């Protein structure tokens, strides 16, 4: 197995530390000590913590765009509808520190702020709307084209703020994978009225995957 480069180790372990302790409470010295390297070695790769956070954001963006890509070698089916929701919440869980205080994080990181807004308002919006158009074309969903944009925004609002909602609704429970299952169910409740009746049994069966919490 090839050895992981120090640059990549810094990014990966920083993500772990940020998720476990919060980005604000972790310094570059904490990261260096966790990795067993000198602060100078860390600064050789990154000038400051914001550069590390930005690289983690790029990992998040790539994860989303790759996993949400429309398949080219087969026709989409109703399972894809739920799998895409799974992907969205898996990304939220994997990169959860970013969404605990996203406005503050972006205020301290202008480069990330600009790229995040560009990603959400252009790339992600186009991805979501493209999915809905394909699901409508295949007969999985029955909805007017003008409903696509507002429904996409509503779904993104739930995904983006779900863990923050969970923190306020369940203040004595830690954020965990069960939180993500509840979020998927919430989005599926938005989609249910648009599912064509012939696909409803499959949709309900997939919904049951998230009923365990």
NURO-506344 format. One record per residue (C-alpha): residue in three letters; residue number from 1; z, x, y. Coordinates in Angstrom, 1 decimal, padded with zeros to 4 digits. Layout:
! NURO-506344
doti residu:ALA; num:NUM; zz:Z; xx:X; yy:Y
...
***
This chain:
! NURO-506344
doti residu:UNK; num:1; zz:000.0; xx:000.0; yy:000.0
doti residu:UNK; num:2; zz:-001.0; xx:001.5; yy:003.4
doti residu:UNK; num:3; zz:001.8; xx:002.3; yy:005.8
doti residu:UNK; num:4; zz:002.2; xx:-000.1; yy:008.7
doti residu:UNK; num:5; zz:001.4; xx:001.6; yy:012.0
doti residu:UNK; num:6; zz:004.3; xx:001.9; yy:014.4
doti residu:UNK; num:7; zz:002.5; xx:-000.2; yy:017.0
doti residu:UNK; num:8; zz:002.2; xx:-003.1; yy:014.5
doti residu:UNK; num:9; zz:005.8; xx:-002.7; yy:013.3
doti residu:UNK; num:10; zz:007.0; xx:-003.0; yy:016.9
doti residu:UNK; num:11; zz:005.2; xx:-006.2; yy:017.3
doti residu:UNK; num:12; zz:006.2; xx:-007.7; yy:014.0
doti residu:UNK; num:13; zz:009.9; xx:-006.8; yy:014.2
doti residu:UNK; num:14; zz:010.1; xx:-007.8; yy:017.9
doti residu:UNK; num:15; zz:008.9; xx:-011.3; yy:016.8
doti residu:UNK; num:16; zz:011.6; xx:-011.4; yy:014.2
doti residu:UNK; num:17; zz:014.3; xx:-010.4; yy:016.8
doti residu:UNK; num:18; zz:013.0; xx:-012.8; yy:019.4
doti residu:UNK; num:19; zz:013.0; xx:-015.7; yy:016.9
doti residu:UNK; num:20; zz:016.5; xx:-014.9; yy:015.7
doti residu:UNK; num:21; zz:018.2; xx:-014.1; yy:019.0
doti residu:UNK; num:22; zz:016.0; xx:-015.3; yy:021.8
doti residu:UNK; num:23; zz:013.6; xx:-013.2; yy:023.9
doti residu:UNK; num:24; zz:015.9; xx:-012.9; yy:026.9
doti residu:UNK; num:25; zz:018.8; xx:-011.3; yy:024.9
doti residu:UNK; num:26; zz:016.6; xx:-008.6; yy:023.3
doti residu:UNK; num:27; zz:015.8; xx:-005.4; yy:025.2
doti residu:UNK; num:28; zz:013.4; xx:-002.6; yy:024.3
doti residu:UNK; num:29; zz:016.4; xx:-000.6; yy:023.3
doti residu:UNK; num:30; zz:017.4; xx:-003.2; yy:020.8
doti residu:UNK; num:31; zz:013.9; xx:-003.2; yy:019.4
doti residu:UNK; num:32; zz:013.9; xx:000.6; yy:019.1
doti residu:UNK; num:33; zz:017.3; xx:000.7; yy:017.5
doti residu:UNK; num:34; zz:016.3; xx:-002.0; yy:015.0
doti residu:UNK; num:35; zz:013.2; xx:000.0; yy:014.1
doti residu:UNK; num:36; zz:015.1; xx:003.3; yy:013.9
doti residu:UNK; num:37; zz:012.8; xx:004.9; yy:016.5
doti residu:UNK; num:38; zz:013.6; xx:006.4; yy:019.9
doti residu:UNK; num:39; zz:013.0; xx:004.4; yy:023.1
doti residu:UNK; num:40; zz:010.5; xx:007.0; yy:024.1
doti residu:UNK; num:41; zz:008.5; xx:006.4; yy:020.9
doti residu:UNK; num:42; zz:008.5; xx:002.7; yy:021.7
doti residu:UNK; num:43; zz:007.4; xx:003.3; yy:025.3
doti residu:UNK; num:44; zz:004.5; xx:005.5; yy:024.0
doti residu:UNK; num:45; zz:003.1; xx:002.3; yy:022.6
doti residu:UNK; num:46; zz:004.3; xx:-000.3; yy:025.1
doti residu:UNK; num:47; zz:005.2; xx:000.1; yy:028.8
doti residu:UNK; num:48; zz:007.7; xx:-002.8; yy:028.7
doti residu:UNK; num:49; zz:008.9; xx:-005.8; yy:026.8
doti residu:UNK; num:50; zz:006.3; xx:-008.1; yy:028.4
doti residu:UNK; num:51; zz:003.5; xx:-006.2; yy:026.8
doti residu:UNK; num:52; zz:005.1; xx:-006.8; yy:023.4
doti residu:UNK; num:53; zz:005.5; xx:-010.5; yy:024.1
doti residu:UNK; num:54; zz:001.8; xx:-010.6; yy:025.2
doti residu:UNK; num:55; zz:000.7; xx:-009.1; yy:021.9
doti residu:UNK; num:56; zz:002.8; xx:-011.7; yy:020.0
doti residu:UNK; num:57; zz:001.1; xx:-014.4; yy:022.0
doti residu:UNK; num:58; zz:-002.3; xx:-013.0; yy:020.9
doti residu:UNK; num:59; zz:-001.1; xx:-013.2; yy:017.3
doti residu:UNK; num:60; zz:-000.2; xx:-016.9; yy:017.9
doti residu:UNK; num:61; zz:-003.6; xx:-017.6; yy:019.5
doti residu:UNK; num:62; zz:-005.5; xx:-016.0; yy:016.7
doti residu:UNK; num:63; zz:-003.4; xx:-017.8; yy:014.1
doti residu:UNK; num:64; zz:-004.2; xx:-021.1; yy:015.6
doti residu:UNK; num:65; zz:-007.9; xx:-020.6; yy:016.2
doti residu:UNK; num:66; zz:-008.5; xx:-019.1; yy:012.7
doti residu:UNK; num:67; zz:-006.5; xx:-021.8; yy:010.8
doti residu:UNK; num:68; zz:-007.8; xx:-024.7; yy:012.8
doti residu:UNK; num:69; zz:-011.5; xx:-023.7; yy:012.5
doti residu:UNK; num:70; zz:-013.7; xx:-026.4; yy:011.0
doti residu:UNK; num:71; zz:-014.8; xx:-025.3; yy:007.5
doti residu:UNK; num:72; zz:-018.5; xx:-024.3; yy:007.3
doti residu:UNK; num:73; zz:-018.8; xx:-024.3; yy:003.5
doti residu:UNK; num:74; zz:-017.6; xx:-027.9; yy:002.8
doti residu:UNK; num:75; zz:-017.2; xx:-031.4; yy:004.3
doti residu:UNK; num:76; zz:-013.8; xx:-032.1; yy:005.8
doti residu:UNK; num:77; zz:-011.6; xx:-034.8; yy:004.3
doti residu:UNK; num:78; zz:-008.4; xx:-036.7; yy:005.1
doti residu:UNK; num:79; zz:-006.3; xx:-033.8; yy:003.7
doti residu:UNK; num:80; zz:-007.6; xx:-031.6; yy:006.5
doti residu:UNK; num:81; zz:-006.1; xx:-034.0; yy:009.0
doti residu:UNK; num:82; zz:-002.6; xx:-033.4; yy:007.7
doti residu:UNK; num:83; zz:-003.2; xx:-029.7; yy:006.9
doti residu:UNK; num:84; zz:-004.1; xx:-029.1; yy:010.6
doti residu:UNK; num:85; zz:-000.8; xx:-030.7; yy:011.6
doti residu:UNK; num:86; zz:001.0; xx:-028.4; yy:009.1
doti residu:UNK; num:87; zz:-000.8; xx:-025.4; yy:010.7
doti residu:UNK; num:88; zz:000.3; xx:-026.5; yy:014.2
doti residu:UNK; num:89; zz:004.0; xx:-026.8; yy:013.2
doti residu:UNK; num:90; zz:003.8; xx:-023.7; yy:011.1
doti residu:UNK; num:91; zz:002.6; xx:-021.8; yy:014.1
doti residu:UNK; num:92; zz:005.4; xx:-023.3; yy:016.2
doti residu:UNK; num:93; zz:008.0; xx:-022.2; yy:013.6
doti residu:UNK; num:94; zz:006.5; xx:-018.7; yy:013.1
doti residu:UNK; num:95; zz:006.4; xx:-018.1; yy:016.9
doti residu:UNK; num:96; zz:009.2; xx:-020.4; yy:017.9
doti residu:UNK; num:97; zz:010.9; xx:-018.2; yy:020.5
doti residu:UNK; num:98; zz:007.9; xx:-018.8; yy:022.7
doti residu:UNK; num:99; zz:008.6; xx:-022.5; yy:023.0
doti residu:UNK; num:100; zz:012.4; xx:-022.4; yy:023.7
doti residu:UNK; num:101; zz:011.7; xx:-021.3; yy:027.3
doti residu:UNK; num:102; zz:008.0; xx:-021.2; yy:027.7
doti residu:UNK; num:103; zz:007.9; xx:-021.7; yy:031.5
doti residu:UNK; num:104; zz:010.4; xx:-018.9; yy:032.0
doti residu:UNK; num:105; zz:008.6; xx:-016.7; yy:029.6
doti residu:UNK; num:106; zz:005.3; xx:-017.1; yy:031.4
doti residu:UNK; num:107; zz:006.9; xx:-016.7; yy:034.8
doti residu:UNK; num:108; zz:007.9; xx:-013.2; yy:033.7
doti residu:UNK; num:109; zz:004.5; xx:-012.5; yy:032.2
doti residu:UNK; num:110; zz:001.6; xx:-013.3; yy:034.5
doti residu:UNK; num:111; zz:-001.0; xx:-012.0; yy:032.1
doti residu:UNK; num:112; zz:000.3; xx:-014.2; yy:029.3
doti residu:UNK; num:113; zz:000.6; xx:-017.2; yy:031.7
doti residu:UNK; num:114; zz:-003.1; xx:-016.9; yy:032.7
doti residu:UNK; num:115; zz:-004.3; xx:-016.5; yy:029.1
doti residu:UNK; num:116; zz:-002.0; xx:-019.2; yy:027.8
doti residu:UNK; num:117; zz:-003.3; xx:-021.8; yy:030.2
doti residu:UNK; num:118; zz:-006.9; xx:-020.8; yy:029.5
doti residu:UNK; num:119; zz:-006.3; xx:-021.1; yy:025.8
doti residu:UNK; num:120; zz:-004.6; xx:-024.5; yy:025.9
doti residu:UNK; num:121; zz:-006.9; xx:-026.1; yy:028.6
doti residu:UNK; num:122; zz:-010.2; xx:-024.7; yy:027.2
doti residu:UNK; num:123; zz:-010.1; xx:-023.3; yy:023.6
doti residu:UNK; num:124; zz:-007.4; xx:-025.5; yy:022.1
doti residu:UNK; num:125; zz:-008.6; xx:-028.7; yy:023.8
doti residu:UNK; num:126; zz:-012.2; xx:-028.1; yy:022.5
doti residu:UNK; num:127; zz:-010.9; xx:-027.4; yy:019.0
doti residu:UNK; num:128; zz:-008.8; xx:-030.6; yy:018.9
doti residu:UNK; num:129; zz:-011.6; xx:-032.7; yy:020.3
doti residu:UNK; num:130; zz:-014.1; xx:-031.2; yy:017.9
doti residu:UNK; num:131; zz:-011.9; xx:-032.2; yy:015.0
doti residu:UNK; num:132; zz:-011.6; xx:-035.7; yy:016.1
doti residu:UNK; num:133; zz:-015.4; xx:-036.0; yy:016.6
doti residu:UNK; num:134; zz:-015.9; xx:-034.7; yy:013.1
doti residu:UNK; num:135; zz:-013.3; xx:-037.0; yy:011.6
doti residu:UNK; num:136; zz:-015.0; xx:-040.0; yy:013.4
doti residu:UNK; num:137; zz:-018.4; xx:-038.9; yy:012.2
doti residu:UNK; num:138; zz:-017.2; xx:-038.7; yy:008.6
doti residu:UNK; num:139; zz:-015.6; xx:-042.2; yy:008.8
doti residu:UNK; num:140; zz:-012.0; xx:-040.9; yy:008.4
doti residu:UNK; num:141; zz:-010.9; xx:-042.2; yy:011.8
doti residu:UNK; num:142; zz:-012.1; xx:-045.2; yy:013.7
doti residu:UNK; num:143; zz:-011.7; xx:-044.8; yy:017.4
doti residu:UNK; num:144; zz:-013.6; xx:-044.8; yy:020.7
doti residu:UNK; num:145; zz:-014.8; xx:-041.4; yy:021.9
doti residu:UNK; num:146; zz:-013.0; xx:-042.0; yy:025.2
doti residu:UNK; num:147; zz:-009.7; xx:-042.1; yy:023.3
doti residu:UNK; num:148; zz:-010.1; xx:-038.6; yy:021.9
doti residu:UNK; num:149; zz:-009.0; xx:-036.6; yy:025.0
doti residu:UNK; num:150; zz:-005.8; xx:-038.6; yy:025.7
doti residu:UNK; num:151; zz:-004.8; xx:-038.6; yy:022.0
doti residu:UNK; num:152; zz:-005.4; xx:-034.9; yy:021.8
doti residu:UNK; num:153; zz:-003.1; xx:-034.4; yy:024.8
doti residu:UNK; num:154; zz:-000.4; xx:-036.6; yy:023.3
doti residu:UNK; num:155; zz:-000.5; xx:-034.7; yy:020.0
doti residu:UNK; num:156; zz:-000.3; xx:-031.4; yy:021.9
doti residu:UNK; num:157; zz:002.7; xx:-032.6; yy:023.9
doti residu:UNK; num:158; zz:004.6; xx:-033.5; yy:020.7
doti residu:UNK; num:159; zz:003.7; xx:-030.2; yy:019.1
doti residu:UNK; num:160; zz:004.5; xx:-028.1; yy:022.1
doti residu:UNK; num:161; zz:007.9; xx:-029.7; yy:023.0
doti residu:UNK; num:162; zz:009.0; xx:-030.9; yy:019.5
doti residu:UNK; num:163; zz:011.6; xx:-028.1; yy:018.9
doti residu:UNK; num:164; zz:013.0; xx:-028.5; yy:022.4
doti residu:UNK; num:165; zz:013.4; xx:-032.2; yy:021.6
doti residu:UNK; num:166; zz:015.1; xx:-031.5; yy:018.3
doti residu:UNK; num:167; zz:017.5; xx:-029.2; yy:020.1
doti residu:UNK; num:168; zz:018.6; xx:-032.0; yy:022.4
doti residu:UNK; num:169; zz:018.5; xx:-034.8; yy:019.8
doti residu:UNK; num:170; zz:020.3; xx:-032.8; yy:017.1
doti residu:UNK; num:171; zz:022.4; xx:-030.3; yy:019.1
doti residu:UNK; num:172; zz:024.7; xx:-029.3; yy:016.2
doti residu:UNK; num:173; zz:021.8; xx:-028.7; yy:013.8
doti residu:UNK; num:174; zz:019.8; xx:-025.4; yy:013.7
doti residu:UNK; num:175; zz:016.1; xx:-025.6; yy:014.2
doti residu:UNK; num:176; zz:014.5; xx:-025.2; yy:010.7
doti residu:UNK; num:177; zz:011.5; xx:-026.2; yy:008.7
doti residu:UNK; num:178; zz:012.9; xx:-029.7; yy:008.3
doti residu:UNK; num:179; zz:012.4; xx:-030.0; yy:012.1
doti residu:UNK; num:180; zz:008.7; xx:-029.3; yy:011.6
doti residu:UNK; num:181; zz:008.4; xx:-032.0; yy:008.9
doti residu:UNK; num:182; zz:009.9; xx:-034.5; yy:011.3
doti residu:UNK; num:183; zz:007.4; xx:-033.4; yy:014.0
doti residu:UNK; num:184; zz:004.4; xx:-033.8; yy:011.6
doti residu:UNK; num:185; zz:005.6; xx:-037.4; yy:010.8
doti residu:UNK; num:186; zz:005.8; xx:-038.1; yy:014.5
doti residu:UNK; num:187; zz:002.2; xx:-037.0; yy:015.1
doti residu:UNK; num:188; zz:001.0; xx:-038.9; yy:012.0
doti residu:UNK; num:189; zz:002.5; xx:-042.1; yy:013.4
doti residu:UNK; num:190; zz:000.2; xx:-041.6; yy:016.4
doti residu:UNK; num:191; zz:-002.8; xx:-041.1; yy:014.1
doti residu:UNK; num:192; zz:-002.0; xx:-043.9; yy:011.7
doti residu:UNK; num:193; zz:-003.6; xx:-046.8; yy:013.7
doti residu:UNK; num:194; zz:-006.9; xx:-044.9; yy:013.8
doti residu:UNK; num:195; zz:-007.2; xx:-044.2; yy:010.0
doti residu:UNK; num:196; zz:-009.9; xx:-046.2; yy:008.3
doti residu:UNK; num:197; zz:-008.4; xx:-048.6; yy:005.7
doti residu:UNK; num:198; zz:-010.2; xx:-047.0; yy:002.7
doti residu:UNK; num:199; zz:-008.5; xx:-043.7; yy:003.5
doti residu:UNK; num:200; zz:-005.1; xx:-045.2; yy:004.2
doti residu:UNK; num:201; zz:-003.7; xx:-044.6; yy:000.6
doti residu:UNK; num:202; zz:-004.6; xx:-040.9; yy:000.8
doti residu:UNK; num:203; zz:-003.1; xx:-040.7; yy:004.3
doti residu:UNK; num:204; zz:000.1; xx:-042.4; yy:003.1
doti residu:UNK; num:205; zz:000.3; xx:-040.1; yy:000.1
doti residu:UNK; num:206; zz:000.0; xx:-037.0; yy:002.4
doti residu:UNK; num:207; zz:002.6; xx:-038.5; yy:004.7
doti residu:UNK; num:208; zz:005.1; xx:-038.6; yy:001.8
doti residu:UNK; num:209; zz:005.0; xx:-034.8; yy:001.7
doti residu:UNK; num:210; zz:007.0; xx:-034.8; yy:004.9
doti residu:UNK; num:211; zz:009.5; xx:-037.5; yy:003.9
doti residu:UNK; num:212; zz:011.9; xx:-035.2; yy:002.3
doti residu:UNK; num:213; zz:013.8; xx:-034.5; yy:005.5
***
